[in-house]
Amino acid sequence: MTAREIEPGLYVRGFTPPLRLADFKLVAFDMDSTLISIECIDEIAQAAGRKAEVAAITEAAMRGEIADYQKSLRLRLALLRGVPVSALETVYSQHLHLNPGVEVFVAACRAAGLKTLLVSGGFTFFSERIRQRLQLDFARANMLELVGGRLTGQLVPRPWGEIVDGAEKKRVLLEVAELMGIKPAQTIAVGDGANDLPMMSVAGLSIAFHPKPAVREQAMVSITRGGMDRALRVLQA
């Protein structure tokens, strides 16, 4: 089904706006390049002098050209071995910014009674700060392993596994919905890259924010210009 451009840079597919935001109960957000303006792993790589190499792998993974996200992440992590934790602090304090309209959209979701979930293939060092900054209810991300204040190039195993990839994003969305006693149709998934497609495919509403082409082709709402708050043009309280 072809998407319709209802305003410059705002596309909808498969429904006629507006939808009632209050009919949804949970919204799940990707972090890197969705809630925030950067890909954190690429900026960490800058400190290792390997940004171009890491960024090329990131871009290919987000476009869906590398089907195995876990493999692509391990490749990138290995290139970061030895980077000091101070480099992560610098990325957060000097390079990380919320994307335009994020705070407005998140506030509107909370005001409408939705629970908020951050589910990221990025890292807890950043996701926990963003969760607190935006007052999000839940968060899941990968945990970088540190020894002696430096990255080892590996992740810390967690009770649920090790890597948040597309399948894990989908699983977490469905798990939280089940725990809340709601149907997947009452959830919203917001993302930009190929590893967001699994959770977007099961959500009642999928929103692509400045997405890669493969994501734009499948999302119910695509925002290609302006801030995330533009989603409120198709969602009323």
C-alpha angles and dihedrals in degrees: 000000000000119000119240121223104225094173131005106292095002118104133179130193131191101004143056116242142271110059121180111253089202090062087071123073105188135035121193121199133197110219115209112071089355111063091011133039099236144054098241095206091057092052092048088052089058088070090054093049090243103100096123092051095047094041091054090056091045092051093048091049093049091049089052094245090124105054096190104070093179091056092047091051093049090050091053095043092053089059090057097058111135097020109141120240087239087072089061090051089052092050091052098044100039110024110025117091133164112251118251114279095013096114092047093049095045091049091051091051092050092047089053090054100256122147113230128225130187111200114176143172084211129084138292090229086073104023094059091052091049091046090055094041093054095033092237119178101223138015138183127182142138121285118225116224114236127190120178091352094303135101115257093202091248140090130243112250112241131201090258096045136278114276131046103216131155094286092050092049089055092045093050092049091051093043094052090046090052092048089051091050094239135125123251086245087068093060133089123208121199122191148126110213140066093259088062093060097085094058091040090054094060099039122099089233127023120199121192114201114202086329137192111256095258090055095045089053092060107031122104090219124029124188111194098161132040131001135330090255087075086081086074087070087075097033123065125192 
